[in-house]
Amino acid sequence: MPEKIDWAKSVKITVTKADGAKCARCWHFENSTGASVNYPNVCHNCADLLVQYRFPPYRVEDKKLVVTEADIIVPSWLQKALKLPATISYDPKWLSEVSPDEL
């Protein structure tokens, strides 16, 4: 018969504060959070995903995301209905706010 081990006496668990800052998108604590100029409050993994998803660059002001430039892809049905191009570009002077929930 195997020897019984009292795990409570042989295992030690230590909790320490994580390095880095909390990513606003994935909530992981990463040293790379804040390193991206275009996505200042996310980690490098989330910044890469936002680039792949073509999420427009933004800055953070008063805990809100402010889009600095955007190309909006227009659905085909709306293109036909309103006679719009496939992509609409906004002038960076026209700022729109995006809530963090929309990430």
N, C-alpha and C positions, 0 to 999 in steps of 0.2 A: 504494500500500500504506500502511495506517495506521501511524502512529508507535508504536513499542513503548514501554510505560511500565513502569518498574521499581517495582511496587507496594510492595515492601518498603521502598523509600527514600521514597515519597511518602505513605504512610499511617501515622498515629500513633494508637495506642490507649492510652487512659489508664483505669485502674481506680481507682475511689474508693469509699469506704464509703457505703452508701445512707442517706438521711435516714429518720428515723422508727424504729418498732419492728416486729419481725416478727410478723405475724398468725398466731395459733395454728391457724387453719383453712386459709387459702389460702397461707400462707408468704410473702406479699408483704411488703415493707417499706413501711409507710405511716405518714404523720404522724397519721392518725386512729386508729391502733391504741391501744386503751385509753380512748377517749373515751366509749364507751357505758357507762352505769351498769349495765345489765342483762347485758351481755356484755363484761366488762372486758378480755379478752385477744385480741379480734378487731378488724379494721378496720371502717370504716363500711359497706362493701359487704357483708361477711359478717354484720354485725349486722342489716342490713336483711333479708338472706336468712333468718337465724334467726327473725326476727319473722314473716316470711311463712310459714315452716315450722311456726310456733307452738312453737318450741323454748322450754322454760321458762327464765326468767331464772336466772342462777347467779352465784356468786362463786368465786374461786380461793383455795384454801387448801392449802399444802404441795404445790404442783404438781398438785392434783386439783380438779376442778370439783364444786362443791357446789350442788345445785339448791335454790333458795330458795322456789319455789312452782311447782306444776305442775297442769295439767289434762290428764289422760290420756284420750285418745279410745279407747273400748272397741269392739272389733270386734263386728259384729252377732251372729255366732255365739256369742260369749262373753256378750253381753247376754242372749240367749235362754237359754243353758245355766245361767247363774248369776243370772238375773233382775236384771241391773245396769242403771243408767241409761247413756245414750250417752256421758256425760262424767263422770269422777270427779275431784273437786278434792281436793288434799292441803293440809292445814294447813301453813303455812310452818314451823312448829315441827318437823315431821317432815322431816328432811333426808335426802336420798339422794345417793349419790355417782355421778357419771357420768364415765367415762374420756374423755379428749380424742379417742380413736379413734371415739367414738360421735357426734361432731359430723359 
